């Protein structure tokens, strides 16, 4: 267990560092946008491209990994909506709560941490899971959030809006481009490969620091509002769903698929379960705010899952590997 904590603690320490300097106002809140742009449009795409290009294309296109993770994501969304859509929590808040229950922070934390723990072979299942969540899980939850608007075609327009957002997101494109390079067997020219590698190396530390800064910003801004006394907002229920139920569901589904003869290996199931054990994705509060949901509630879930996952994720690693 000590060896695992030695690997995981630097990752969470960088998140804490970004959180601390932002709460102390040493880092101006306006500068966080610039950090986020660097991470999302430069560093992370280069990291995902490099992993995709170095991974055999058959691993990136493994249908068993894709279907297993997708089915579990759909089940998690359904369970979270059914468990929380009551009283003051309508379709919009329940849907974005379901999204943070099913969408782990694979980009900022998962890929670099799992590669550090398990080697570069862990990148392929993690990248498949990230693609599922960015495109399918997010689009589904955004569509569900529109059910309460009373507007004709609201869900369909929400899906179209979500897909347009995905089309401008460089992360899926970097995964696809890396897969094409892997399939072609070509190598980038040295003058291109070197700066790509330098940006990829910067992705993990800057992304983790930025994640902490983003969590602190949501805590400092007025969007952070706690539930009124006596009002159940389902925050801790979603935290438990994300950190305990989601990885248990993925692990169970993966082992059932293996027992049924699906071409799924134990290593891939382990990686997918550890992906599910990650904290909630940090971009969901921004999505919730854009679509008029309770962004403060979602931000609290992201913060609590991130803080608690230092213990829960390390325990999952100790159990599974």
N, C-alpha and C positions, 0 to 999 in steps of 0.2 A: 504493500500500500504506500509506503514511504517513497518508493521509486516512482510510482504513478503521480503522487503529489509533487514530486520534484519536476515532473514534466508539465503538469497542468497549472501549477501555481504561477509561473511567469506569465502565462496567458491572462489569467485573471488579475494578476498584479498590474498589468498594463491597463486593463479596464478600470481598475481602482484608481490608478494614477490619473487617467483622463477624467474620471469622475471627480477626484479630489481637487485637482487644479482648477476645474470649472466651478465647483461649489465655492472655492476660495476666491473666485473672480480673477485668478491669475491669467486665465485664458479668456479673452473677450468672447462673448456669445456670438458676435457677428463672424468671428473667424472660424467657427465650427462648420459653417457652410462651405468654406474653402477646403477644409480638411475632408469633408464628405465628398466634394467633387473630385478631389485627388484620388480618394479611395475607390469610388464607384466608377469613375471614367478612365482611370489610368492604372492604378496599382492592382486592384482585384481582377480586372479583365486580363491583365498580363499574367497574373498568377494562374487563373483558370485556363487561359490559352496554353500556358506552358505545361500544365498537368494534362490537359486534353491532348496536346501534341505528343506527349511522351507516353500516353496510354494506348494500348492496342484498341483499335476501333471496335472490335467484338465486345470488349468489356464495357465501352460506352453505350453500345446498342443492345445490351442484354435485356431481352423482354421480361424475363422473370424478375429481375431487380426492379424494373420500371413498374410492372403490374402489382407486385407485392407492396411496394411503397405507396403507390397511388391508391390501392384499395384501403390501406390503413389510414391514409390521409382522409379519404371520404368518410370512413367510419368515425374518425375523430371529429370531423366537422359535424356530422349528424349527432353524435353523442353530446358534444358541447352545446349545440343549439337546443337540443331537447332538455338538457339539464339546466340551462340558464334563461331561456326565453319565457319569463314569467314576471308578473308584477310590473315594475318600472322598466324592465329590460325588454325592449321590443326587438323586431327583426334586425335592425341596423346594429345595435350594440351586441346582440347575441351572435350575429354573423362575424363581426370583427373579433369578438372574444373567441369564437371557434377558429378563426384564422391564427391567432397567437397560440392556440392550443395545438394546432397541427403544423405550424410553419416554424421550424427551428432556425437558429441563426447559423446556417451552414456556411455562408459566405465569409462573414467576419471572423467567426471562431472555428467552425467545424472542419473545413478542409485543411487549414494549416495545422490545427491541433491533432487531427486524426492521422495526418501524414507523419507528424512528429512521433506519435505513439505507435503506429502500425506500419509505417513505411509508405512509399509512393503508390503501392498497389491499392491503398485505401482511397485514393483520390477518385477512382472511377465510380464506385457506388455512391459516394458522397456527392459527386457532380450530377449524377442522375437524379438523386433526391432533390438537389437544389433546383434543377430544371423543372421537375414536377411541381414544386411549390411555387416557383416564380410565375409559371404560366397557368397551370391548371387549378391548384388549390386557391391561389389568390383570386383568379377570375370567378371561380365558383362562389367564394364568400362575398365578393363584391356584388355579384348578381343576387345572392340571397338577401343582402342588406337592403336592396331596393324593393323588396316585397311590401314594405309598409308605406311606401311613398304614395300609393294610390294613383300613379301615373301609368298610362297605357304604354307598354313597351319599356317600362323603367328598367327591368332586369336585363332585357336584351341590350339596351343602350349602355347599361353599366358594364356588361361583358365586353361590348365593343370598345368602350373607353379603357377598360383594363387591358385589352389586347393591344390597343394603340400605345398604351404606356409601356407594355412589354417590348413593343417594336422599337422603342427609343431607349430601352435599357441595354447597356453594352454587355451585361453579363451573359445572357443567353447567346448573343452573337459570338462572344469570345469562346464559349464552349463549343459552339458549332464550328467555328473557324479552326480551333485546335483539333477537333475530330477530323476535319477535312485534311489537315496537314498530316495527322496520324495515318489516315487511310491512303494518302498519296505517297507516303514514305519520303517526302521532300524535307529538306532542312532549310531553315532560314539563313540568309546571308549573315556573316559575322557582324556586319555593321548594323543589322536590324536585331539580331539575336541578343547582342550585348545590352543595349538599352532596355529591351523587353525583359531580360533577366534581372537587370538592376531594379526596374519598377516592380517586378514580381517579388523580389527579395524585400522590398519596402512594404509590401501589402500587409503582411501579418502584424507587425508592430504598429504601423500607423492606423490600420483598421481597428485594432483593439483599443488603442488610445482614443480614437474618434468615437467608438462605441460608448466608452465611459463618459466622454464629453457630451454626447447626445442624450444619454440618460440623465446626466446632471442638469442639462438645459431644460428638459421636460419637467424636472423636479422644481426648477427655479421659476419657470414661467407660469403664468396664470392658468394654463391648461390643466395643471395638476390640481385636481379638486377631489378630496376624499368623499366617500359616500356619507350621506346624512345619517345621524344616529337612527338605528332601527331599520335602515334601508339595506337590503341584501343586494350587493352588486356582483356577486359571484367571482370576485377577484381570486380569493384563495382556492376556490374550487377549480378555476382554470389553471392556476399554478400547479395544483396536484395532478390535473389531467396532463399537463405538458411534461412535467418532470418524471412522473411515475406511470401513468396509464399509457401514454403514447409509446414509450420504449417497450413496455411489456406487451402491448398490442403488436408492434412490429416484430419483436422477437418471437412471439407465439405464432404469428402468421407466417413468418419465414421458416420456422421449424415445421409447421404443418405443410407448407409447400414442398420442402425438402422430403418429408415423409411420403408425400403424394407422388414423388418422382419428378418434380420440376427441376430443370437444370439450374439449380441454385446451390452454391457452396456455403459451407459454414462460415467462411471468412466474410463473404458479402453480407450474410445475415447479421453477423456481429457488427459490421460497419454501419449498416442501416439502423440497427437498434441503438448504437451510440449516437448516430445522427439525431434520432428521435429523442434521445436523452439530453440534447443541447437545450439551452434556454431559448426563449421566443425571439423571433426575428425583430430587429430594431427598426425596420422601416414601416411596420404596421401602424404605429401611432400616427405617422404622417398620412398614411392612407385613410385611417379612421377620421382624421381631421378634415381631409379633402372631401369625404363623402358624408360629413355631418354627423358622425357617431361620437361617442364619448371618448375623446382622445386621451383624457386624463386617466380613465379607467384602464385603457390599453397600455398606457405608459407605465402605470404601476405594475401591471402584470409582467411587462418586459423587465422592469427593474428587479422585481422580486424573483423571477425565474433566473435572472442572471446572477444575482447574489447567492441564491440557494443552490444553484447548479455546481458551484465549486465543490460542495460536499456530495451532492447527488450524482453528478457526472463522474467524479473520481471513484465513488462507490460502484457505479455501473461498470466502469473500466476494470476495477479490481475483480468484479464478479465474472465478467465476460471474457477477459483475456488472461 
